[in-house]
């Protein structure tokens, strides 16, 4: 049996109910999200299920969405089923004030380094990680450089505007509204 996005969605919905949501298929890749408290349960299910067999973590990254109040950081897992050559994308969102997400390093060895990189650049605290420390930046850094918290250009320049780079003003940092998660830019900043 060849694995289809509809079948994967059906299996996830049967097992987790409405806790998995936001199903999309950009460029044919099934994408969905779950609460951050369930990330390990979902990953274990995808790994252990004999029909799904998503046993290769291709990539783990983070995306910063400043306009999503309470869910500013998205931890994104790209998983691959090598038997059926099928790929999926799984997201969990967390607040920037308490960016705690359970580590997947016990399930995927490659998550060890990838989670350290995500911590180093975005500040996500992977709870239970065996060695969560900076991997590329110096230990003395007291900020996370990939967050969209800093201007890209010298603020005294008049020939360039942060809006050209997707930041500031009335733009939504490239975020899209969904029915469940409306844009949360304060009126005073529009």
Backbone bond lengths (Angstrom), bond angles and torsions (degrees), N, CA, C in turn:
res aa  C-N    CA-C-N  psi(-1)  N-CA   C-N-CA  omega(-1)  CA-C   N-CA-C  phi
1 X - - - 1.455 - - 1.523 109.17 -
2 X 1.299 116.14 130.01 1.457 120.92 177.54 1.526 108.88 -85.07
3 X 1.296 115.74 137.84 1.461 121.91 -177.56 1.524 109.93 -77.00
4 X 1.335 116.96 129.34 1.463 121.13 177.20 1.530 109.20 -117.07
5 X 1.310 115.19 158.56 1.465 119.87 177.98 1.526 111.35 -60.96
6 X 1.324 116.29 -38.12 1.468 119.64 179.28 1.528 111.41 -63.84
7 X 1.328 116.55 -40.10 1.461 119.56 179.94 1.533 111.09 -67.92
8 X 1.318 116.52 -41.77 1.476 120.39 178.38 1.528 109.65 -61.43
9 X 1.319 115.86 -45.11 1.469 120.36 178.13 1.526 110.61 -60.37
10 X 1.329 116.85 -43.25 1.465 121.25 179.14 1.528 110.97 -60.55
11 X 1.336 117.52 -46.36 1.472 121.11 -179.59 1.530 110.93 -62.85
12 X 1.325 116.98 -42.62 1.465 120.44 179.10 1.520 111.27 -64.06
13 X 1.319 116.62 -42.84 1.464 121.46 -179.30 1.526 110.83 -67.62
14 X 1.319 117.33 -38.44 1.470 120.32 177.31 1.528 110.99 -62.07
15 X 1.306 116.11 -39.02 1.466 120.42 -174.28 1.533 112.77 -85.19
16 X 1.339 117.79 -38.77 1.465 121.02 -173.95 1.528 114.12 -112.34
17 X 1.308 117.75 -6.05 1.462 120.55 179.21 1.519 111.77 64.08
18 X 1.330 115.56 -138.86 1.471 119.91 -177.15 1.528 112.84 -82.85
19 X 1.335 117.22 7.40 1.463 119.78 176.61 1.528 111.41 -74.38
20 X 1.318 117.69 -22.54 1.456 121.24 170.80 1.520 106.83 -99.78
21 X 1.315 116.27 132.06 1.463 120.09 -173.49 1.527 109.53 -150.75
22 X 1.310 115.20 -174.72 1.456 121.16 175.88 1.520 113.25 65.10
23 X 1.326 116.82 34.36 1.464 119.93 -178.79 1.527 110.19 -67.45
24 X 1.317 115.05 128.12 1.464 122.76 176.43 1.524 107.79 -141.09
25 X 1.320 116.02 169.08 1.462 120.49 176.90 1.523 111.06 -137.84
26 X 1.336 117.99 61.40 1.463 118.04 177.88 1.527 110.27 -66.12
27 X 1.332 115.17 128.07 1.462 122.23 -178.90 1.528 112.15 54.48
28 X 1.339 116.87 29.52 1.452 121.97 175.72 1.523 115.31 83.34
29 X 1.335 117.58 -2.24 1.470 119.79 -179.61 1.526 109.37 -95.33
30 X 1.330 116.35 121.70 1.462 120.90 178.60 1.524 109.43 -62.81
31 X 1.326 115.86 128.74 1.456 123.39 179.76 1.514 107.84 -129.36
32 X 1.333 116.53 136.15 1.457 120.20 179.00 1.514 108.71 -153.86
33 X 1.329 115.84 170.68 1.463 120.31 178.63 1.521 110.46 -136.09
34 X 1.323 113.98 161.24 1.466 122.21 176.92 1.523 107.19 -146.18
35 X 1.327 117.39 163.10 1.468 119.32 175.77 1.531 110.55 -60.54
36 X 1.330 115.55 147.25 1.466 119.16 -175.97 1.524 112.71 -61.65
37 X 1.318 118.06 -25.82 1.462 121.22 178.90 1.530 112.04 -67.49
38 X 1.333 116.74 -18.17 1.465 121.12 -177.88 1.522 113.56 -102.79
39 X 1.335 118.12 5.49 1.461 117.97 -173.12 1.529 112.18 -57.40
40 X 1.330 118.31 -42.98 1.460 119.75 -179.31 1.526 112.43 -69.88
41 X 1.316 116.71 -36.89 1.468 118.94 178.61 1.523 111.03 -64.57
42 X 1.336 116.32 -42.40 1.461 119.94 178.93 1.529 110.15 -66.75
43 X 1.328 117.14 -45.85 1.468 120.24 179.51 1.525 111.49 -61.89
44 X 1.335 117.21 -42.10 1.465 120.40 177.31 1.519 112.00 -63.31
45 X 1.334 116.63 -41.10 1.458 120.23 178.44 1.528 110.47 -62.35
46 X 1.325 116.98 -46.35 1.461 120.86 -179.89 1.529 111.39 -63.78
47 X 1.309 116.62 -32.83 1.464 121.98 179.90 1.531 111.79 -76.27
48 X 1.321 116.68 -47.26 1.469 121.98 -172.06 1.522 115.05 -80.96
49 X 1.330 117.68 -28.69 1.455 120.42 -176.06 1.535 109.38 -61.19
50 X 1.331 116.54 126.51 1.463 121.53 -174.68 1.524 113.67 -66.61
51 X 1.319 117.53 -21.87 1.453 119.56 179.13 1.530 111.69 -92.20
52 X 1.331 117.74 -27.85 1.463 120.42 -177.72 1.531 112.01 -87.82
53 X 1.307 118.61 -52.98 1.461 124.57 173.87 1.531 114.81 51.90
54 X 1.330 117.70 47.79 1.465 120.28 174.51 1.521 107.57 -84.60
55 X 1.340 115.06 88.99 1.459 120.78 -170.42 1.520 113.35 -112.93
56 X 1.318 116.72 12.04 1.464 119.68 178.20 1.520 108.78 -129.76
57 X 1.323 116.05 120.66 1.465 121.73 175.56 1.517 107.68 -88.88
58 X 1.325 116.29 103.30 1.455 121.23 -179.03 1.512 110.96 -69.96
59 X 1.324 115.64 -43.64 1.459 119.56 -175.38 1.517 109.63 -157.86
60 X 1.303 114.61 149.65 1.459 122.16 171.86 1.521 105.40 -134.47
61 X 1.303 116.73 123.98 1.450 120.48 -178.72 1.516 109.87 -142.20
62 X 1.313 115.41 177.27 1.462 121.43 179.22 1.516 107.87 -130.77
63 X 1.330 115.61 146.22 1.455 121.90 174.39 1.520 107.08 -125.45
64 X 1.317 116.54 135.44 1.463 121.39 179.27 1.530 108.83 -100.89
65 X 1.328 115.95 119.23 1.463 123.67 176.70 1.523 108.18 -114.06
66 X 1.320 119.28 87.90 1.470 121.11 -175.04 1.525 114.02 -59.64
67 X 1.312 117.65 -25.86 1.460 120.21 -176.30 1.523 113.33 -80.91
68 X 1.324 118.77 -11.69 1.462 121.35 -179.26 1.517 109.20 -91.42
69 X 1.306 117.29 83.60 1.463 121.76 -177.57 1.534 110.47 -58.86
70 X 1.335 116.03 127.24 1.453 121.45 -179.54 1.517 114.43 86.37
71 X 1.325 117.55 -8.80 1.469 122.79 177.57 1.522 109.70 -146.17
72 X 1.327 114.21 48.40 1.463 119.65 -173.87 1.525 114.10 -70.96
73 X 1.314 117.53 -31.39 1.467 120.54 -177.04 1.522 110.54 -108.24
74 X 1.314 115.50 127.83 1.465 121.22 176.90 1.522 108.26 -109.78
75 X 1.324 116.94 120.01 1.460 121.53 172.40 1.521 105.75 -90.29
76 X 1.331 115.78 122.97 1.462 121.43 -173.14 1.527 109.36 -116.06
77 X 1.330 115.32 123.81 1.463 122.33 177.69 1.530 108.29 -106.98
78 X 1.331 116.97 127.44 1.461 121.76 171.91 1.525 106.52 -105.13
79 X 1.322 115.76 118.45 1.468 121.79 -175.87 1.527 110.59 -115.64
80 X 1.325 115.32 149.29 1.457 120.76 -176.06 1.531 110.11 -132.21
81 X 1.323 115.94 129.75 1.449 122.63 170.39 1.526 105.67 -94.07
82 X 1.332 116.51 109.02 1.464 120.63 -175.32 1.529 112.67 -75.16
83 X 1.317 117.41 -22.72 1.468 120.79 -179.47 1.530 110.13 -70.41
84 X 1.340 116.69 -48.95 1.462 121.22 -177.85 1.529 112.53 -100.17
85 X 1.327 117.09 3.16 1.464 122.78 -178.32 1.527 111.03 51.51
86 X 1.313 114.81 55.61 1.464 121.54 -177.63 1.532 108.52 -122.34
87 X 1.321 116.39 138.06 1.465 121.16 -178.82 1.529 109.74 -122.01
88 X 1.341 115.24 146.26 1.461 121.09 175.24 1.525 109.40 -138.22
89 X 1.319 115.07 162.27 1.458 122.60 177.47 1.527 107.88 -123.37
90 X 1.325 115.68 128.78 1.470 122.53 -177.60 1.524 108.06 -124.45
91 X 1.343 116.36 130.83 1.463 121.31 -176.91 1.522 111.40 -122.27
92 X 1.316 115.11 143.53 1.462 121.90 167.17 1.524 107.11 -129.08
93 X 1.309 116.28 140.08 1.462 121.74 -179.31 1.516 110.01 -107.99
94 X 1.327 115.90 148.00 1.457 121.28 178.21 1.525 109.48 -143.79
95 X 1.315 114.46 155.34 1.466 119.86 178.67 1.524 109.50 -76.29
96 X 1.304 116.21 146.23 1.459 120.63 -178.53 1.529 111.64 -70.49
97 X 1.342 117.16 -23.74 1.466 120.72 179.67 1.528 112.04 -71.35
98 X 1.315 116.90 -31.42 1.474 121.73 179.75 1.534 107.87 -140.17
99 X 1.326 115.89 76.71 1.475 119.69 -173.42 1.521 113.73 -83.59
100 X 1.324 117.21 57.62 1.461 122.05 -178.72 1.529 110.78 -94.42
101 X 1.330 115.69 125.77 1.464 122.92 176.87 1.522 106.22 -137.66
102 X 1.328 117.17 139.70 1.462 120.46 -179.74 1.531 110.65 -66.82
103 X 1.329 115.86 140.63 1.457 121.06 -179.90 1.526 111.54 -70.86
104 X 1.328 114.85 145.78 1.466 121.05 175.03 1.524 110.46 -104.65
105 X 1.333 116.89 9.80 1.468 120.45 -175.31 1.529 112.70 -67.64
106 X 1.321 118.65 -21.22 1.464 120.55 175.80 1.517 112.43 -74.23
107 X 1.329 117.04 -24.03 1.463 122.48 -179.23 1.528 111.32 -95.08
108 X 1.322 116.01 -42.89 1.464 122.41 -179.51 1.525 108.76 -121.42
109 X 1.305 117.75 117.81 1.465 120.79 179.89 1.527 111.26 -61.74
110 X 1.321 117.12 -33.95 1.466 120.17 -179.06 1.525 112.47 -66.66
111 X 1.318 117.23 -19.81 1.468 120.29 179.77 1.525 111.39 -66.26
112 X 1.317 117.67 -23.90 1.459 121.27 -178.65 1.526 110.38 -54.98
113 X 1.301 117.01 -58.43 1.461 120.98 -178.48 1.530 111.10 -68.63
114 X 1.321 117.05 -41.34 1.469 120.50 -176.76 1.531 111.24 -64.58
115 X 1.317 117.67 -37.14 1.460 120.57 177.47 1.527 110.88 -70.42
116 X 1.314 117.33 -35.80 1.463 119.54 176.27 1.523 110.38 -63.87
117 X 1.309 117.38 -40.04 1.461 121.56 177.33 1.530 110.38 -64.54
118 X 1.325 116.65 -43.94 1.471 120.53 179.08 1.526 111.00 -63.04
119 X 1.314 116.77 -39.60 1.465 120.41 175.38 1.528 110.60 -63.59
120 X 1.303 116.35 -46.02 1.459 122.10 -176.44 1.523 111.69 -59.65
121 X 1.323 117.75 -41.81 1.456 120.76 -174.14 1.526 114.34 -96.44
122 X 1.335 118.65 -26.01 1.463 120.84 -175.95 1.524 114.07 -121.31
123 X 1.325 118.28 -15.55 1.461 120.82 177.63 1.510 115.33 83.43
124 X 1.327 118.51 17.58 1.466 120.36 176.98 1.523 107.97 -73.30
125 X 1.329 116.34 126.64 1.456 122.32 179.52 1.526 108.72 -91.58
126 X 1.331 116.41 106.31 1.461 120.65 -179.72 1.523 108.49 -86.01
127 X 1.318 114.98 101.33 1.465 122.80 -175.49 1.524 109.95 -64.76
128 X 1.327 116.25 126.29 1.451 121.73 179.65 1.516 114.27 92.72
129 X 1.320 117.37 -0.76 1.464 120.61 179.41 1.530 109.30 -64.99
130 X 1.334 118.92 136.24 1.461 120.81 -175.19 1.528 115.34 -70.58
131 X 1.333 118.82 -20.84 1.463 120.15 -176.16 1.528 110.51 -155.42
132 X 1.313 117.22 58.37 1.455 121.10 -175.04 1.524 109.95 -79.49
133 X 1.325 115.50 99.67 1.461 121.62 175.89 1.519 107.52 -149.25
134 X 1.310 114.99 167.88 1.465 119.54 -178.68 1.525 109.81 -58.91
135 X 1.336 114.77 141.35 1.463 119.82 -176.35 1.524 111.78 -116.42
136 X 1.341 117.85 -25.12 1.469 120.77 -178.98 1.528 112.74 -122.93
137 X 1.312 116.93 -35.76 1.461 120.59 -179.23 1.526 110.02 -91.32
138 X 1.318 115.64 162.81 1.463 120.24 -179.27 1.522 110.07 -71.01
139 X 1.314 116.40 148.64 1.463 122.13 -178.35 1.517 112.66 -61.11
140 X 1.321 117.73 -26.13 1.463 121.36 -176.45 1.529 113.17 -74.75
141 X 1.324 118.07 -10.58 1.476 119.75 -179.91 1.517 109.15 -63.50
142 X 1.310 115.72 132.98 1.463 120.20 179.39 1.525 111.40 -111.16
143 X 1.318 116.88 20.24 1.460 122.06 177.69 1.525 108.75 -143.44
144 X 1.327 115.63 172.79 1.461 121.43 -177.33 1.525 107.75 -119.44
145 X 1.327 118.18 107.63 1.460 122.50 -164.57 1.521 117.15 -67.26
146 X 1.318 120.04 -19.39 1.466 119.83 -178.06 1.529 113.19 -90.29
147 X 1.306 117.38 -4.42 1.461 119.11 174.93 1.521 109.03 -70.71
148 X 1.306 115.67 147.36 1.468 120.77 -179.89 1.517 109.95 -85.00
149 X 1.321 115.71 59.34 1.460 121.25 -178.34 1.523 112.63 -112.54
150 X 1.306 117.12 -3.78 1.453 120.99 -173.62 1.519 109.75 -125.49
151 X 1.329 117.53 144.43 1.470 119.96 178.27 1.531 110.05 -66.75
152 X 1.313 115.88 147.81 1.453 120.51 -179.39 1.522 112.35 -83.65
153 X 1.277 117.14 -26.48 1.459 121.87 -175.18 1.514 110.92 -122.35
154 X 1.299 115.92 162.73 1.460 122.55 173.11 1.528 108.28 -60.54
155 X 1.314 116.81 122.81 1.464 120.81 -174.13 1.520 113.37 -68.56
156 X 1.324 117.94 -11.85 1.469 119.49 178.67 1.522 112.13 -85.54
157 X 1.313 117.62 -9.90 1.467 120.08 179.73 1.510 109.89 -75.42
158 X 1.310 115.76 138.82 1.460 120.10 179.58 1.523 111.87 -104.51
159 X 1.329 117.55 -10.43 1.455 120.49 -177.14 1.527 113.39 -87.62
160 X 1.334 116.90 -8.29 1.462 119.92 178.77 1.519 109.01 -132.81
161 X 1.330 114.52 150.25 1.457 120.85 -177.53 1.529 107.54 -132.99
162 X 1.330 116.76 139.94 1.465 120.17 179.49 1.526 112.45 -57.11
163 X 1.320 117.78 -25.78 1.460 119.88 179.59 1.527 111.10 -61.29
164 X 1.339 116.76 -27.56 1.465 120.10 178.06 1.526 111.39 -65.94
165 X 1.326 116.00 -21.91 1.451 120.86 -176.75 1.529 111.66 -108.06
166 X 1.334 117.48 16.15 1.454 120.84 177.12 1.506 114.37 78.69
167 X 1.331 117.51 24.26 1.462 120.52 -179.70 1.523 109.49 -131.79
168 X 1.313 114.06 145.73 1.459 119.95 171.61 1.512 113.62 79.66
169 X 1.327 114.18 179.15 1.451 120.89 178.14 1.510 112.76 60.14
170 X 1.306 115.71 -142.52 1.457 120.74 -177.04 1.519 112.85 -90.04
171 X 1.316 117.39 -4.20 1.461 119.46 179.78 1.522 110.24 -71.09
172 X 1.319 115.37 155.62 1.463 121.30 -175.91 1.522 111.01 -104.90
173 X 1.324 117.32 35.17 1.462 122.48 177.22 1.524 112.13 53.09
174 X 1.316 117.54 28.53 1.451 120.15 -179.65 1.510 114.11 80.34
175 X 1.320 117.85 3.79 1.461 120.86 -179.88 1.517 110.00 -78.68
176 X 1.291 115.71 148.84 1.452 121.32 175.70 1.513 108.89 -111.69
177 X 1.306 116.54 142.40 1.459 119.83 175.57 1.517 109.20 -77.50
178 X 1.306 115.94 144.90 1.452 120.94 170.62 1.521 106.35 -124.03
179 X 1.291 116.08 170.25 1.466 118.45 -179.43 1.518 111.23 -62.03
180 X 1.341 116.91 -36.66 1.462 120.83 -177.84 1.516 113.15 -81.16
181 X 1.311 116.78 -28.04 1.463 120.03 -172.73 1.518 109.44 -130.04
182 X 1.306 115.99 91.20 1.457 121.25 -179.53 1.516 109.64 -74.82
183 X 1.292 115.19 157.74 1.459 120.51 176.26 1.527 109.02 -59.60
184 X 1.304 114.74 143.47 1.457 118.06 -175.34 1.530 112.48 -124.56
185 X 1.324 116.48 30.75 1.455 119.96 176.52 1.528 107.22 -74.36
186 X 1.329 116.85 126.59 1.463 119.26 178.86 1.520 111.08 -59.99
187 X 1.308 116.46 146.06 1.458 122.10 -178.63 1.530 111.93 -55.23
188 X 1.328 116.53 -35.44 1.465 120.14 -177.06 1.523 112.68 -67.06
189 X 1.358 117.72 -19.23 1.454 121.12 -178.67 1.521 112.32 -98.00
190 X 1.316 118.61 -3.47 1.460 120.82 -178.16 1.513 110.60 -78.89
